[in-house]
Amino acid sequence: MNKFMTVAVQEAFQGMRAGDGGPFGAVIVKDGEIIATGHNEVLKTNDPTAHAEVVAIRKATAKLGRFDLSDCEIYSSCEPCPMCFAAIHWAKMKRLYFGASRYDAAAIDFDDQYIYDVINKTATKEQVEIHTIDCDHCLEPFREWQNKQDKTQY
């Protein structure tokens, strides 16, 4: 078994057994060295975004002092959910390795299919009512950002 995936699985066990959250672990590696690990902490923190990959990304960016992890790769014990998959992209990582699939997760009641259906606009019911309001007012910061001379693009 891959040594980094072994650590991701150990993280999954550690978090689950501690009651921190579901059975998911992640490891971020740079130049062959582990720079951050994480496990699901949703129950521990009452934060629905505290998935293993997000926890590991937060630790890695804090350790490296930057938001760009394009020179890193991530190992996840399970196929990332849509939120985590997006976070991996926002962090600009170039490689993702995962073990269990989203279907394996669904089999133990961690089912993200509804979110995929919403994204694909094939959901048959709405969980969240969506309303667009005050667009002109909300565009004001965008206009200022567009003209900002000292912005850091990310």
Salt bridges, closest charged atoms under 4 A:
GLU11 OE1 - HIS39 ND1 2.74
ASP20 OD2 - HIS39 NE2 2.76
ASP31 OD2 - LYS30 NZ 2.91
ASP47 OD2 - ARG58 NH1 3.57
ASP71 OD2 - LYS30 NZ 3.69
ASP71 OD2 - ARG66 NH2 3.01
GLU73 OE1 - ARG95 NH1 3.73
GLU79 OE2 - ARG102 NE 3.94
GLU129 OE1 - HIS131 NE2 2.98
GLU140 OE2 - HIS137 ND1 3.59
ASP150 OD1 - LYS148 NZ 2.76
